[in-house]
């Protein structure tokens, strides 16, 4: 009896030939195919964010997100394609590749073109690869013609040069004390790396420069966050207390106060505030951009910061007189800035906007400074606010000292004054305003990051009428418990209680 033919084994999407053929991809060919698609996806997100000047995340954070499988190959392709992007686009335009059919897949074509022109030549594993490989000679001829036109001998002469690159600096990680204590984190990390405690920020650990923790279990489960030293100083400068309360003098009502992170995405500083507050109290995290809200929510979930409430809202449109805003006691304002202090670490120097900006005096910096000033002025209008931290990851005076100087008269009218930020830190603000010694700067070369931090504190005698500072939550609850206990004791020994227990005592009293 003839044996029936067994049905062919169903191919999975990962093993099936991408161009519709029957032969599946194997090994390096399959890995390279999917790395190009993942790189194109990241590249599109990066370029769209750069065009809007509102990045969803840095190149590193996008590549090392859980959705990207082949992280190393994808990261290399994204970085190299960005470095060569102006040249690649010129070549593709010269060969008329970016027609109406392929315009939607421009990022993928750029990635494949990089492989053909400068990297490892792609195999014909997909329609896009077949298209460019069929025009390989035209692409290379267009590149040669471009070099002749620009009068250069090597492609490197056409690529933007970065003044500071490959700077070896320590890897800093912040222990998320909502999930893990510092000593346990040190014990776990010392199994593989040399670990030192930072002397500035509690819970911040210093590891060797070459340390790669993107796949480390403690990073993946949110027990530690890869966060720079300067970035970690910002939330620490605000110093929110775990149980802040505010008393309304008009009603003598005691209500828990809130902390506001005004421009919070991607959320590292937000969850740092939550850790400092030991998961108590309430943190309102505002973010205007919808995509960045998703990133913020993911960070909050990963950190286990249950006391954070994410609001998809514009900070400038928050009404300070509304009930939920009238009890905000501390504000962290880290608004959009040029990012010049972290451009190298974030690889922003690879983006088209970096080369287009004129250092220090561009229209973009002027617009950013105007927005930063407006946001800081708005922060002063919150009636219960007592501490406001203004920070940027910028090295430009126009975004830092100039913004602070411009708002000082308004700050004084609301009872605010500059206060020292991490006094033990050696580098202070530029001496262009009174109180510059209270400001904090980190140096792009010496510290690896260029940050700026200013702290405004409201004077005790300048708080608005109707608000007063009270003890922390723990102290208040302790006093309330003792008060109730004393009330019970007094009631137990009063005459009315004794009359209930002893009828003869009641009878004598009545008679």
PyMOL commands that set and color helices and strands:
alter all, ss='L'
color gray80, all
select helices_A, chain A and resi 27-52+59-63+71-83+85-94+103-117+127-134+136-150+155-158+182-189+217-220+229-238+268-276+290-303+315-317+343-346+348-350+352-356+363-379+397-399+401-413+436-438+460-462+473-492+495-501+503-510
alter helices_A, ss='H'
color red, helices_A
select strands_A, chain A and resi 171-175+196-197+204-207+224-226+245-248+253-256+258-261+282-287+308-312+328-333+387-392+416-419+440-441+452-458+467-469
alter strands_A, ss='S'
color yellow, strands_A
deselect
rebuild
show_as cartoon
